[in-house]
Amino acid sequence: MPEIGWGDFAIIGARDPAILIMRYDWRNNSVLFVHNLDEKPREISFASGVPGDAGKLLINLLSEDHSRAAGGRHRLLIEGYGYRWYRVGGLDYLLKRREIDNNETGVWGNRDSIASLPMVNMRNSRAFGWAVHPLVSLARSLRP
């Protein structure tokens, strides 16, 4: 799931403090994670935060227990310490993926191109700051 490593994230509001809902977005694709941090089962209702029809469908990545929104909201019964991992909008995400904002051609083609990248945003820069990507470090160490 490249959305986790390369994308931005959003915390989806839940009325229950024991529930953590996070969505990662990257290149027109999203994954959503729901975690119950309490030992008691919880019944929750939430909107995915993705506009249009895509946000109405959550495909469970670990089981066949998918979710379709009713009235724009998903409703789940989640067991104590339970979790659900979803792909938002279905499994045709590769067909919907948009190009990266930067020119992709040749960027990873040779070590000089990689080494010339000073820093890569590893996650959401507002939360984690900027870091040197491991490939950049490797390429720099291989320079003559």
N, CA, C and O atoms as CSV, one atom per row, in Angstrom:
chain,resi,resn,atom,element,x,y,z
A,1,MET,N,N,0.826,-1.168,0.000
A,1,MET,CA,C,0.000,0.000,0.000
A,1,MET,C,C,0.879,1.241,0.000
A,1,MET,O,O,1.281,1.718,1.061
A,2,PRO,N,N,1.173,1.758,-1.162
A,2,PRO,CA,C,2.043,2.937,-1.243
A,2,PRO,C,C,1.436,4.178,-0.609
A,2,PRO,O,O,2.157,5.121,-0.280
A,3,GLU,N,N,0.127,4.190,-0.434
A,3,GLU,CA,C,-0.511,5.352,0.189
A,3,GLU,C,C,0.070,5.630,1.575
A,3,GLU,O,O,0.181,6.788,1.980
A,4,ILE,N,N,0.435,4.588,2.294
A,4,ILE,CA,C,0.960,4.760,3.654
A,4,ILE,C,C,2.337,5.421,3.618
A,4,ILE,O,O,2.594,6.364,4.367
A,5,GLY,N,N,3.213,4.934,2.760
A,5,GLY,CA,C,4.571,5.458,2.722
A,5,GLY,C,C,4.725,6.760,1.973
A,5,GLY,O,O,5.594,7.565,2.309
A,6,TRP,N,N,3.907,6.984,0.971
A,6,TRP,CA,C,4.092,8.139,0.100
A,6,TRP,C,C,2.998,9.190,0.229
A,6,TRP,O,O,3.196,10.337,-0.173
A,7,GLY,N,N,1.859,8.822,0.777
A,7,GLY,CA,C,0.723,9.729,0.771
A,7,GLY,C,C,0.599,10.604,1.993
A,7,GLY,O,O,1.375,10.508,2.944
A,8,ASP,N,N,-0.398,11.458,1.937
A,8,ASP,CA,C,-0.788,12.275,3.076
A,8,ASP,C,C,-1.838,11.515,3.863
A,8,ASP,O,O,-2.474,10.600,3.341
A,9,PHE,N,N,-2.017,11.887,5.098
A,9,PHE,CA,C,-3.016,11.199,5.901
A,9,PHE,C,C,-3.994,12.196,6.502
A,9,PHE,O,O,-3.710,13.388,6.623
A,10,ALA,N,N,-5.151,11.669,6.874
A,10,ALA,CA,C,-6.172,12.465,7.545
A,10,ALA,C,C,-6.761,11.618,8.667
A,10,ALA,O,O,-6.970,10.416,8.504
A,11,ILE,N,N,-7.021,12.242,9.786
A,11,ILE,CA,C,-7.721,11.586,10.886
A,11,ILE,C,C,-9.207,11.859,10.676
A,11,ILE,O,O,-9.631,13.011,10.583
A,12,ILE,N,N,-9.982,10.795,10.603
A,12,ILE,CA,C,-11.428,10.923,10.409
A,12,ILE,C,C,-12.060,11.001,11.795
A,12,ILE,O,O,-11.803,10.158,12.655
A,13,GLY,N,N,-12.875,12.003,11.998
A,13,GLY,CA,C,-13.494,12.194,13.306
A,13,GLY,C,C,-14.418,11.053,13.684
A,13,GLY,O,O,-15.228,10.597,12.877
A,14,ALA,N,N,-14.286,10.603,14.904
A,14,ALA,CA,C,-15.176,9.595,15.474
A,14,ALA,C,C,-15.704,10.158,16.784
A,14,ALA,O,O,-14.966,10.808,17.525
A,15,ARG,N,N,-16.939,9.921,17.066
A,15,ARG,CA,C,-17.530,10.461,18.294
A,15,ARG,C,C,-17.053,9.718,19.530
A,15,ARG,O,O,-17.258,10.177,20.653
A,16,ASP,N,N,-16.426,8.587,19.330
A,16,ASP,CA,C,-15.966,7.741,20.437
A,16,ASP,C,C,-14.453,7.865,20.556
A,16,ASP,O,O,-13.748,7.596,19.584
A,17,PRO,N,N,-13.926,8.264,21.715
A,17,PRO,CA,C,-12.474,8.430,21.854
A,17,PRO,C,C,-11.694,7.116,21.772
A,17,PRO,O,O,-10.471,7.146,21.635
A,18,ALA,N,N,-12.363,5.975,21.851
A,18,ALA,CA,C,-11.680,4.678,21.733
A,18,ALA,C,C,-11.486,4.261,20.280
A,18,ALA,O,O,-10.835,3.252,20.009
A,19,ILE,N,N,-12.039,5.018,19.353
A,19,ILE,CA,C,-11.973,4.673,17.936
A,19,ILE,C,C,-10.998,5.596,17.221
A,19,ILE,O,O,-11.089,6.818,17.337
A,20,LEU,N,N,-10.060,5.005,16.478
A,20,LEU,CA,C,-9.115,5.752,15.645
A,20,LEU,C,C,-9.386,5.380,14.191
A,20,LEU,O,O,-9.337,4.206,13.822
A,21,ILE,N,N,-9.673,6.387,13.369
A,21,ILE,CA,C,-9.904,6.178,11.944
A,21,ILE,C,C,-8.923,7.063,11.185
A,21,ILE,O,O,-8.934,8.285,11.336
A,22,MET,N,N,-8.077,6.441,10.369
A,22,MET,CA,C,-7.094,7.177,9.566
A,22,MET,C,C,-7.261,6.814,8.102
A,22,MET,O,O,-7.498,5.657,7.753
A,23,ARG,N,N,-7.133,7.826,7.253
A,23,ARG,CA,C,-7.168,7.612,5.806
A,23,ARG,C,C,-5.877,8.149,5.207
A,23,ARG,O,O,-5.455,9.261,5.522
A,24,TYR,N,N,-5.257,7.361,4.349
A,24,TYR,CA,C,-4.063,7.772,3.618
A,24,TYR,C,C,-4.439,7.955,2.158
A,24,TYR,O,O,-5.113,7.101,1.582
A,25,ASP,N,N,-4.008,9.068,1.544
A,25,ASP,CA,C,-4.325,9.385,0.152
A,25,ASP,C,C,-3.041,9.583,-0.639
A,25,ASP,O,O,-2.117,10.265,-0.194
A,26,TRP,N,N,-2.999,8.977,-1.819
A,26,TRP,CA,C,-1.854,9.149,-2.710
A,26,TRP,C,C,-2.293,8.861,-4.134
A,26,TRP,O,O,-2.847,7.797,-4.414
A,27,ARG,N,N,-2.048,9.807,-5.037
A,27,ARG,CA,C,-2.299,9.648,-6.472
A,27,ARG,C,C,-3.725,9.162,-6.768
A,27,ARG,O,O,-3.908,8.178,-7.485
A,28,ASN,N,N,-4.719,9.842,-6.224
A,28,ASN,CA,C,-6.140,9.525,-6.446
A,28,ASN,C,C,-6.567,8.200,-5.840
A,28,ASN,O,O,-7.599,7.663,-6.241
A,29,ASN,N,N,-5.836,7.661,-4.914
A,29,ASN,CA,C,-6.180,6.412,-4.250
A,29,ASN,C,C,-6.128,6.612,-2.750
A,29,ASN,O,O,-5.363,7.427,-2.236
A,30,SER,N,N,-6.974,5.836,-2.051
A,30,SER,CA,C,-7.043,5.976,-0.603
A,30,SER,C,C,-7.209,4.613,0.064
A,30,SER,O,O,-7.854,3.709,-0.468
A,31,VAL,N,N,-6.607,4.499,1.246
A,31,VAL,CA,C,-6.858,3.371,2.135
A,31,VAL,C,C,-7.306,3.948,3.469
A,31,VAL,O,O,-6.899,5.045,3.852
A,32,LEU,N,N,-8.146,3.199,4.172
A,32,LEU,CA,C,-8.727,3.679,5.411
A,32,LEU,C,C,-8.588,2.592,6.467
A,32,LEU,O,O,-8.857,1.421,6.201
A,33,PHE,N,N,-8.168,2.981,7.664
A,33,PHE,CA,C,-7.949,2.044,8.763
A,33,PHE,C,C,-8.812,2.446,9.946
A,33,PHE,O,O,-8.840,3.612,10.339
A,34,VAL,N,N,-9.513,1.478,10.511
A,34,VAL,CA,C,-10.361,1.701,11.681
A,34,VAL,C,C,-9.827,0.806,12.804
A,34,VAL,O,O,-9.650,-0.397,12.612
A,35,HIS,N,N,-9.573,1.396,13.969
A,35,HIS,CA,C,-9.064,0.640,15.114
A,35,HIS,C,C,-9.904,0.949,16.349
A,35,HIS,O,O,-10.195,2.106,16.652
A,36,ASN,N,N,-10.283,-0.106,17.046
A,36,ASN,CA,C,-10.952,0.034,18.335
A,36,ASN,C,C,-9.881,-0.154,19.401
A,36,ASN,O,O,-9.314,-1.240,19.521
A,37,LEU,N,N,-9.603,0.873,20.165
A,37,LEU,CA,C,-8.539,0.847,21.158
A,37,LEU,C,C,-9.035,0.439,22.549
A,37,LEU,O,O,-8.309,0.551,23.536
A,38,ASP,N,N,-10.279,-0.033,22.608
A,38,ASP,CA,C,-10.855,-0.448,23.882
A,38,ASP,C,C,-11.189,-1.939,23.838
A,38,ASP,O,O,-11.299,-2.523,22.760
A,39,GLU,N,N,-11.347,-2.545,25.003
A,39,GLU,CA,C,-11.661,-3.972,25.064
A,39,GLU,C,C,-13.122,-4.280,24.757
A,39,GLU,O,O,-13.470,-5.428,24.482
A,40,LYS,N,N,-13.978,-3.262,24.802
A,40,LYS,CA,C,-15.409,-3.457,24.550
A,40,LYS,C,C,-15.734,-3.229,23.074
A,40,LYS,O,O,-15.141,-2.356,22.440
A,41,PRO,N,N,-16.657,-3.996,22.527
A,41,PRO,CA,C,-17.089,-3.777,21.135
A,41,PRO,C,C,-17.714,-2.386,20.992
A,41,PRO,O,O,-18.283,-1.846,21.941
A,42,ARG,N,N,-17.599,-1.828,19.808
A,42,ARG,CA,C,-18.159,-0.500,19.531
A,42,ARG,C,C,-18.959,-0.540,18.240
A,42,ARG,O,O,-18.588,-1.209,17.276
A,43,GLU,N,N,-20.055,0.186,18.246
A,43,GLU,CA,C,-20.817,0.400,17.025
A,43,GLU,C,C,-20.544,1.836,16.609
A,43,GLU,O,O,-20.789,2.770,17.373
A,44,ILE,N,N,-20.037,2.007,15.399
A,44,ILE,CA,C,-19.620,3.339,14.962
A,44,ILE,C,C,-20.251,3.694,13.624
A,44,ILE,O,O,-20.689,2.825,12.870
A,45,SER,N,N,-20.284,4.982,13.353
A,45,SER,CA,C,-20.782,5.525,12.091
A,45,SER,C,C,-19.829,6.638,11.675
A,45,SER,O,O,-19.464,7.489,12.486
A,46,PHE,N,N,-19.428,6.626,10.410
A,46,PHE,CA,C,-18.483,7.636,9.939
A,46,PHE,C,C,-18.593,7.781,8.424
A,46,PHE,O,O,-19.081,6.885,7.736
A,47,ALA,N,N,-18.133,8.918,7.919
A,47,ALA,CA,C,-18.000,9.156,6.476
A,47,ALA,C,C,-16.533,9.007,6.123
A,47,ALA,O,O,-15.662,9.398,6.900
A,48,SER,N,N,-16.254,8.446,4.958
A,48,SER,CA,C,-14.862,8.204,4.559
A,48,SER,C,C,-14.099,9.486,4.278
A,48,SER,O,O,-12.873,9.512,4.389
A,49,GLY,N,N,-14.804,10.547,3.918
A,49,GLY,CA,C,-14.142,11.800,3.590
A,49,GLY,C,C,-13.690,11.883,2.146
A,49,GLY,O,O,-13.105,12.887,1.739
A,50,VAL,N,N,-13.952,10.836,1.357
A,50,VAL,CA,C,-13.617,10.838,-0.074
A,50,VAL,C,C,-14.888,11.200,-0.834
A,50,VAL,O,O,-15.914,10.543,-0.658
A,51,PRO,N,N,-14.842,12.228,-1.674
A,51,PRO,CA,C,-16.055,12.662,-2.366
A,51,PRO,C,C,-16.501,11.682,-3.459
A,51,PRO,O,O,-15.723,10.863,-3.947
A,52,GLY,N,N,-17.763,11.799,-3.816
A,52,GLY,CA,C,-18.308,11.014,-4.923
A,52,GLY,C,C,-18.615,9.580,-4.538
A,52,GLY,O,O,-18.652,9.222,-3.360
A,53,ASP,N,N,-18.834,8.767,-5.566
A,53,ASP,CA,C,-19.191,7.367,-5.351
A,53,ASP,C,C,-18.078,6.548,-4.723
A,53,ASP,O,O,-18.350,5.567,-4.032
A,54,ALA,N,N,-16.825,6.936,-4.951
A,54,ALA,CA,C,-15.700,6.169,-4.409
A,54,ALA,C,C,-15.776,6.081,-2.893
A,54,ALA,O,O,-15.472,5.033,-2.324
A,55,GLY,N,N,-16.171,7.150,-2.232
A,55,GLY,CA,C,-16.231,7.167,-0.780
A,55,GLY,C,C,-17.357,6.338,-0.196
A,55,GLY,O,O,-17.399,6.106,1.012
A,56,LYS,N,N,-18.270,5.889,-1.045
A,56,LYS,CA,C,-19.407,5.102,-0.568
A,56,LYS,C,C,-19.088,3.618,-0.446
A,56,LYS,O,O,-19.870,2.864,0.133
A,57,LEU,N,N,-17.950,3.189,-0.985
A,57,LEU,CA,C,-17.591,1.778,-0.960
A,57,LEU,C,C,-16.238,1.590,-0.288
A,57,LEU,O,O,-15.252,2.223,-0.664
A,58,LEU,N,N,-16.205,0.710,0.712
A,58,LEU,CA,C,-14.960,0.348,1.385
A,58,LEU,C,C,-14.763,-1.156,1.195
A,58,LEU,O,O,-15.598,-1.958,1.611
A,59,ILE,N,N,-13.652,-1.526,0.564
A,59,ILE,CA,C,-13.327,-2.926,0.330
A,59,ILE,C,C,-12.386,-3.393,1.438
A,59,ILE,O,O,-11.275,-2.882,1.573
A,60,ASN,N,N,-12.836,-4.360,2.223
A,60,ASN,CA,C,-12.031,-4.886,3.316
A,60,ASN,C,C,-10.860,-5.657,2.733
A,60,ASN,O,O,-11.053,-6.564,1.924
A,61,LEU,N,N,-9.653,-5.305,3.136
A,61,LEU,CA,C,-8.442,-5.929,2.608
A,61,LEU,C,C,-8.093,-7.241,3.306
A,61,LEU,O,O,-7.221,-7.974,2.839
A,62,LEU,N,N,-8.766,-7.545,4.420
A,62,LEU,CA,C,-8.425,-8.725,5.196
A,62,LEU,C,C,-9.535,-9.774,5.240
A,62,LEU,O,O,-9.315,-10.887,5.719
A,63,SER,N,N,-10.722,-9.430,4.746
A,63,SER,CA,C,-11.837,-10.375,4.744
A,63,SER,C,C,-12.831,-9.965,3.656
A,63,SER,O,O,-12.570,-9.053,2.871
A,64,GLU,N,N,-13.944,-10.637,3.624
A,64,GLU,CA,C,-14.998,-10.311,2.651
A,64,GLU,C,C,-16.054,-9.391,3.248
A,64,GLU,O,O,-17.131,-9.237,2.672
A,65,ASP,N,N,-15.771,-8.787,4.370
A,65,ASP,CA,C,-16.708,-7.935,5.094
A,65,ASP,C,C,-16.583,-6.492,4.604
A,65,ASP,O,O,-16.042,-5.643,5.312
A,66,HIS,N,N,-17.081,-6.209,3.399
A,66,HIS,CA,C,-16.996,-4.876,2.795
A,66,HIS,C,C,-18.090,-3.978,3.363
A,66,HIS,O,O,-19.024,-4.458,4.006
A,67,SER,N,N,-17.973,-2.685,3.125
A,67,SER,CA,C,-18.947,-1.729,3.646
A,67,SER,C,C,-19.439,-0.808,2.540
A,67,SER,O,O,-18.647,-0.243,1.786
A,68,ARG,N,N,-20.764,-0.664,2.453
A,68,ARG,CA,C,-21.392,0.317,1.563
A,68,ARG,C,C,-22.078,1.359,2.440
A,68,ARG,O,O,-22.816,1.023,3.365
A,69,ALA,N,N,-21.824,2.613,2.138
A,69,ALA,CA,C,-22.391,3.699,2.929
A,69,ALA,C,C,-23.891,3.791,2.707
A,69,ALA,O,O,-24.374,3.646,1.584
A,70,ALA,N,N,-24.610,4.029,3.772
A,70,ALA,CA,C,-26.045,4.301,3.719
A,70,ALA,C,C,-26.229,5.740,4.178
A,70,ALA,O,O,-25.873,6.097,5.301
A,71,GLY,N,N,-26.783,6.553,3.307
A,71,GLY,CA,C,-26.935,7.962,3.649
A,71,GLY,C,C,-25.612,8.686,3.784
A,71,GLY,O,O,-25.516,9.671,4.517
A,72,GLY,N,N,-24.585,8.208,3.084
A,72,GLY,CA,C,-23.269,8.849,3.106
A,72,GLY,C,C,-22.384,8.433,4.271
A,72,GLY,O,O,-21.263,8.926,4.403
A,73,ARG,N,N,-22.874,7.529,5.121
A,73,ARG,CA,C,-22.090,7.106,6.287
A,73,ARG,C,C,-21.966,5.595,6.318
A,73,ARG,O,O,-22.893,4.864,5.969
A,74,HIS,N,N,-20.791,5.146,6.748
A,74,HIS,CA,C,-20.545,3.721,6.950
A,74,HIS,C,C,-20.881,3.390,8.398
A,74,HIS,O,O,-20.615,4.178,9.305
A,75,ARG,N,N,-21.469,2.213,8.603
A,75,ARG,CA,C,-21.798,1.759,9.946
A,75,ARG,C,C,-21.105,0.423,10.196
A,75,ARG,O,O,-21.237,-0.518,9.413
A,76,LEU,N,N,-20.363,0.359,11.304
A,76,LEU,CA,C,-19.604,-0.844,11.631
A,76,LEU,C,C,-19.834,-1.242,13.083
A,76,LEU,O,O,-20.015,-0.395,13.958
A,77,LEU,N,N,-19.823,-2.542,13.314
A,77,LEU,CA,C,-19.719,-3.079,14.658
A,77,LEU,C,C,-18.330,-3.684,14.727
A,77,LEU,O,O,-18.023,-4.637,14.010
A,78,ILE,N,N,-17.494,-3.132,15.586
A,78,ILE,CA,C,-16.100,-3.563,15.647
A,78,ILE,C,C,-15.806,-4.109,17.053
A,78,ILE,O,O,-16.072,-3.447,18.056
A,79,GLU,N,N,-15.261,-5.312,17.101
A,79,GLU,CA,C,-15.012,-5.994,18.369
A,79,GLU,C,C,-13.931,-5.271,19.176
A,79,GLU,O,O,-13.216,-4.409,18.666
A,80,GLY,N,N,-13.838,-5.653,20.455
A,80,GLY,CA,C,-12.819,-5.076,21.325
A,80,GLY,C,C,-11.421,-5.294,20.751
A,80,GLY,O,O,-11.073,-6.403,20.347
A,81,TYR,N,N,-10.640,-4.246,20.721
A,81,TYR,CA,C,-9.292,-4.240,20.139
A,81,TYR,C,C,-9.290,-4.682,18.670
A,81,TYR,O,O,-8.273,-5.141,18.150
A,82,GLY,N,N,-10.415,-4.538,18.032
A,82,GLY,CA,C,-10.532,-4.953,16.630
A,82,GLY,C,C,-10.050,-3.881,15.677
A,82,GLY,O,O,-9.816,-2.736,16.064
A,83,TYR,N,N,-9.906,-4.273,14.428
A,83,TYR,CA,C,-9.474,-3.336,13.394
A,83,TYR,C,C,-10.037,-3.772,12.046
A,83,TYR,O,O,-10.363,-4.940,11.831
A,84,ARG,N,N,-10.139,-2.800,11.150
A,84,ARG,CA,C,-10.547,-3.043,9.772
A,84,ARG,C,C,-9.626,-2.223,8.878
A,84,ARG,O,O,-9.346,-1.058,9.160
A,85,TRP,N,N,-9.157,-2.844,7.796
A,85,TRP,CA,C,-8.341,-2.149,6.805
A,85,TRP,C,C,-9.088,-2.191,5.488
A,85,TRP,O,O,-9.449,-3.262,5.001
A,86,TYR,N,N,-9.320,-1.013,4.911
A,86,TYR,CA,C,-10.122,-0.902,3.699
A,86,TYR,C,C,-9.373,-0.173,2.591
A,86,TYR,O,O,-8.543,0.700,2.848
A,87,ARG,N,N,-9.677,-0.542,1.378
A,87,ARG,CA,C,-9.343,0.272,0.213
A,87,ARG,C,C,-10.616,1.022,-0.125
A,87,ARG,O,O,-11.684,0.419,-0.238
A,88,VAL,N,N,-10.511,2.342,-0.287
A,88,VAL,CA,C,-11.673,3.179,-0.569
A,88,VAL,C,C,-11.989,3.117,-2.058
A,88,VAL,O,O,-11.118,3.365,-2.892
A,89,GLY,N,N,-13.235,2.787,-2.393
A,89,GLY,CA,C,-13.707,2.856,-3.769
A,89,GLY,C,C,-13.530,1.608,-4.601
A,89,GLY,O,O,-13.948,1.607,-5.759
A,90,GLY,N,N,-12.955,0.577,-4.103
A,90,GLY,CA,C,-12.837,-0.660,-4.876
A,90,GLY,C,C,-11.408,-1.051,-5.150
A,90,GLY,O,O,-10.464,-0.400,-4.704
A,91,LEU,N,N,-11.269,-2.145,-5.904
A,91,LEU,CA,C,-9.946,-2.698,-6.169
A,91,LEU,C,C,-9.386,-2.316,-7.540
A,91,LEU,O,O,-8.359,-2.854,-7.955
A,92,ASP,N,N,-10.037,-1.406,-8.237
A,92,ASP,CA,C,-9.535,-0.953,-9.534
A,92,ASP,C,C,-8.651,0.286,-9.375
A,92,ASP,O,O,-8.552,1.104,-10.290
A,93,TYR,N,N,-8.022,0.418,-8.234
A,93,TYR,CA,C,-7.242,1.608,-7.900
A,93,TYR,C,C,-6.080,1.849,-8.852
A,93,TYR,O,O,-5.719,3.002,-9.089
A,94,LEU,N,N,-5.490,0.807,-9.398
A,94,LEU,CA,C,-4.372,1.016,-10.327
A,94,LEU,C,C,-4.825,1.729,-11.592
A,94,LEU,O,O,-4.062,2.484,-12.196
A,95,LEU,N,N,-6.062,1.489,-11.987
A,95,LEU,CA,C,-6.594,2.159,-13.173
A,95,LEU,C,C,-6.883,3.632,-12.910
A,95,LEU,O,O,-6.892,4.438,-13.841
A,96,LYS,N,N,-7.118,3.985,-11.658
A,96,LYS,CA,C,-7.458,5.364,-11.297
A,96,LYS,C,C,-6.247,6.186,-10.898
A,96,LYS,O,O,-6.343,7.405,-10.758
A,97,ARG,N,N,-5.116,5.536,-10.715
A,97,ARG,CA,C,-3.919,6.230,-10.221
A,97,ARG,C,C,-3.499,7.313,-11.204
A,97,ARG,O,O,-3.396,7.066,-12.405
A,98,ARG,N,N,-3.263,8.491,-10.695
A,98,ARG,CA,C,-2.797,9.584,-11.551
A,98,ARG,C,C,-1.280,9.637,-11.493
A,98,ARG,O,O,-0.654,9.060,-10.603
A,99,GLU,N,N,-0.706,10.333,-12.449
A,99,GLU,CA,C,0.745,10.489,-12.494
A,99,GLU,C,C,1.208,11.320,-11.314
A,99,GLU,O,O,0.450,12.130,-10.780
A,100,ILE,N,N,2.438,11.123,-10.912
A,100,ILE,CA,C,3.035,11.938,-9.864
A,100,ILE,C,C,3.194,13.351,-10.399
A,100,ILE,O,O,3.397,13.550,-11.596
A,101,ASP,N,N,3.104,14.318,-9.518
A,101,ASP,CA,C,3.198,15.724,-9.920
A,101,ASP,C,C,4.512,16.032,-10.628
A,101,ASP,O,O,4.536,16.856,-11.542
A,102,ASN,N,N,5.596,15.391,-10.229
A,102,ASN,CA,C,6.897,15.617,-10.858
A,102,ASN,C,C,7.006,14.765,-12.114
A,102,ASN,O,O,6.235,13.825,-12.307
A,103,ASN,N,N,7.953,15.095,-12.952
A,103,ASN,CA,C,8.210,14.306,-14.151
A,103,ASN,C,C,8.846,12.989,-13.747
A,103,ASN,O,O,9.951,12.971,-13.205
A,104,GLU,N,N,8.149,11.877,-14.009
A,104,GLU,CA,C,8.654,10.570,-13.586
A,104,GLU,C,C,9.724,10.030,-14.520
A,104,GLU,O,O,10.541,9.209,-14.101
A,105,THR,N,N,9.742,10.459,-15.755
A,105,THR,CA,C,10.643,9.869,-16.733
A,105,THR,C,C,12.093,10.091,-16.332
A,105,THR,O,O,12.552,11.226,-16.203
A,106,GLY,N,N,12.791,9.010,-16.142
A,106,GLY,CA,C,14.217,9.080,-15.882
A,106,GLY,C,C,14.614,9.399,-14.455
A,106,GLY,O,O,15.800,9.344,-14.129
A,107,VAL,N,N,13.660,9.734,-13.588
A,107,VAL,CA,C,14.034,10.120,-12.227
A,107,VAL,C,C,14.716,8.964,-11.513
A,107,VAL,O,O,15.699,9.179,-10.803
A,108,TRP,N,N,14.217,7.738,-11.683
A,108,TRP,CA,C,14.817,6.592,-11.022
A,108,TRP,C,C,15.715,5.823,-11.975
A,108,TRP,O,O,16.154,4.717,-11.661
A,109,GLY,N,N,15.990,6.403,-13.142
A,109,GLY,CA,C,16.734,5.682,-14.155
A,109,GLY,C,C,18.218,5.544,-13.888
A,109,GLY,O,O,18.811,4.553,-14.313
A,110,ASN,N,N,18.844,6.481,-13.210
A,110,ASN,CA,C,20.271,6.353,-12.920
A,110,ASN,C,C,20.575,6.968,-11.569
A,110,ASN,O,O,19.789,7.755,-11.041
A,111,ARG,N,N,21.709,6.607,-11.019
A,111,ARG,CA,C,22.013,7.044,-9.661
A,111,ARG,C,C,22.256,8.540,-9.568
A,111,ARG,O,O,22.032,9.126,-8.509
A,112,ASP,N,N,22.713,9.186,-10.655
A,112,ASP,CA,C,22.907,10.632,-10.600
A,112,ASP,C,C,21.577,11.355,-10.439
A,112,ASP,O,O,21.484,12.348,-9.718
A,113,SER,N,N,20.536,10.846,-11.124
A,113,SER,CA,C,19.214,11.454,-10.971
A,113,SER,C,C,18.708,11.296,-9.553
A,113,SER,O,O,18.164,12.239,-8.979
A,114,ILE,N,N,18.880,10.108,-8.979
A,114,ILE,CA,C,18.419,9.873,-7.620
A,114,ILE,C,C,19.213,10.727,-6.642
A,114,ILE,O,O,18.650,11.339,-5.735
A,115,ALA,N,N,20.517,10.761,-6.834
A,115,ALA,CA,C,21.372,11.494,-5.904
A,115,ALA,C,C,21.128,12.997,-5.962
A,115,ALA,O,O,21.411,13.707,-4.997
A,116,SER,N,N,20.611,13.485,-7.075
A,116,SER,CA,C,20.372,14.918,-7.191
A,116,SER,C,C,19.115,15.348,-6.441
A,116,SER,O,O,18.885,16.546,-6.270
A,117,LEU,N,N,18.295,14.391,-5.989
A,117,LEU,CA,C,17.118,14.752,-5.210
A,117,LEU,C,C,17.556,15.055,-3.783
A,117,LEU,O,O,18.011,14.148,-3.086
A,118,PRO,N,N,17.436,16.288,-3.328
A,118,PRO,CA,C,17.960,16.617,-2.009
A,118,PRO,C,C,17.175,15.981,-0.877
A,118,PRO,O,O,17.763,15.443,0.061
A,119,MET,N,N,15.851,16.037,-0.954
A,119,MET,CA,C,15.026,15.476,0.105
A,119,MET,C,C,13.713,15.021,-0.502
A,119,MET,O,O,13.256,15.573,-1.503
A,120,VAL,N,N,13.114,14.017,0.105
A,120,VAL,CA,C,11.830,13.508,-0.350
A,120,VAL,C,C,10.897,13.508,0.841
A,120,VAL,O,O,11.276,13.091,1.936
A,121,ASN,N,N,9.677,13.975,0.629
A,121,ASN,CA,C,8.706,13.988,1.709
A,121,ASN,C,C,8.294,12.556,2.007
A,121,ASN,O,O,7.586,11.942,1.208
A,122,MET,N,N,8.722,12.012,3.138
A,122,MET,CA,C,8.444,10.622,3.486
A,122,MET,C,C,6.988,10.415,3.891
A,122,MET,O,O,6.439,9.338,3.662
A,123,ARG,N,N,6.378,11.382,4.463
A,123,ARG,CA,C,4.968,11.316,4.858
A,123,ARG,C,C,4.417,12.726,4.774
A,123,ARG,O,O,4.847,13.514,3.932
A,124,ASN,N,N,3.522,13.032,5.592
A,124,ASN,CA,C,2.936,14.352,5.643
A,124,ASN,C,C,3.943,15.305,6.285
A,124,ASN,O,O,4.251,15.169,7.469
A,125,SER,N,N,4.453,16.260,5.522
A,125,SER,CA,C,5.535,17.114,6.015
A,125,SER,C,C,5.115,17.935,7.225
A,125,SER,O,O,5.961,18.308,8.037
A,126,ARG,N,N,3.839,18.219,7.360
A,126,ARG,CA,C,3.387,18.995,8.511
A,126,ARG,C,C,3.526,18.186,9.801
A,126,ARG,O,O,3.708,18.763,10.873
A,127,ALA,N,N,3.443,16.865,9.708
A,127,ALA,CA,C,3.492,16.046,10.916
A,127,ALA,C,C,4.881,15.476,11.188
A,127,ALA,O,O,5.300,15.394,12.343
A,128,PHE,N,N,5.594,15.086,10.144
A,128,PHE,CA,C,6.842,14.373,10.337
A,128,PHE,C,C,8.073,15.145,9.894
A,128,PHE,O,O,9.192,14.732,10.194
A,129,GLY,N,N,7.899,16.244,9.195
A,129,GLY,CA,C,9.036,16.996,8.696
A,129,GLY,C,C,9.640,16.348,7.465
A,129,GLY,O,O,9.112,15.361,6.952
A,130,TRP,N,N,10.727,16.892,6.999
A,130,TRP,CA,C,11.385,16.380,5.794
A,130,TRP,C,C,12.516,15.459,6.195
A,130,TRP,O,O,13.186,15.688,7.202
A,131,ALA,N,N,12.727,14.427,5.415
A,131,ALA,CA,C,13.792,13.461,5.692
A,131,ALA,C,C,14.455,13.069,4.384
A,131,ALA,O,O,13.832,13.127,3.324
A,132,VAL,N,N,15.694,12.677,4.456
A,132,VAL,CA,C,16.379,12.188,3.265
A,132,VAL,C,C,15.888,10.771,2.993
A,132,VAL,O,O,15.918,9.914,3.876
A,133,HIS,N,N,15.448,10.538,1.799
A,133,HIS,CA,C,14.944,9.220,1.408
A,133,HIS,C,C,16.097,8.213,1.407
A,133,HIS,O,O,17.207,8.563,1.006
A,134,PRO,N,N,15.861,6.962,1.848
A,134,PRO,CA,C,16.939,5.963,1.883
A,134,PRO,C,C,17.604,5.728,0.532
A,134,PRO,O,O,18.809,5.479,0.482
A,135,LEU,N,N,16.850,5.801,-0.567
A,135,LEU,CA,C,17.454,5.622,-1.886
A,135,LEU,C,C,18.412,6.761,-2.217
A,135,LEU,O,O,19.431,6.557,-2.877
A,136,VAL,N,N,18.074,7.959,-1.753
A,136,VAL,CA,C,18.959,9.097,-1.983
A,136,VAL,C,C,20.273,8.879,-1.237
A,136,VAL,O,O,21.350,9.117,-1.783
A,137,SER,N,N,20.179,8.430,-0.001
A,137,SER,CA,C,21.396,8.144,0.777
A,137,SER,C,C,22.249,7.086,0.113
A,137,SER,O,O,23.469,7.229,0.036
A,138,LEU,N,N,21.622,6.027,-0.368
A,138,LEU,CA,C,22.346,4.957,-1.044
A,138,LEU,C,C,23.021,5.476,-2.303
A,138,LEU,O,O,24.190,5.180,-2.551
A,139,ALA,N,N,22.291,6.247,-3.098
A,139,ALA,CA,C,22.865,6.770,-4.349
A,139,ALA,C,C,24.040,7.697,-4.066
A,139,ALA,O,O,25.046,7.660,-4.773
A,140,ARG,N,N,23.917,8.520,-3.045
A,140,ARG,CA,C,25.014,9.428,-2.702
A,140,ARG,C,C,26.244,8.657,-2.271
A,140,ARG,O,O,27.364,9.065,-2.577
A,141,SER,N,N,26.060,7.547,-1.564
A,141,SER,CA,C,27.208,6.754,-1.110
A,141,SER,C,C,27.897,6.038,-2.267
A,141,SER,O,O,29.064,5.663,-2.152
A,142,LEU,N,N,27.191,5.844,-3.379
A,142,LEU,CA,C,27.769,5.152,-4.543
A,142,LEU,C,C,28.461,6.097,-5.518
A,142,LEU,O,O,29.120,5.651,-6.458
A,143,ARG,N,N,28.312,7.401,-5.295
A,143,ARG,CA,C,28.941,8.376,-6.197
A,143,ARG,C,C,30.449,8.196,-6.202
A,143,ARG,O,O,31.059,7.923,-5.168
A,144,PRO,N,N,31.054,8.355,-7.398
A,144,PRO,CA,C,32.515,8.260,-7.475
A,144,PRO,C,C,33.191,9.445,-6.802
A,144,PRO,O,O,34.420,9.523,-6.775
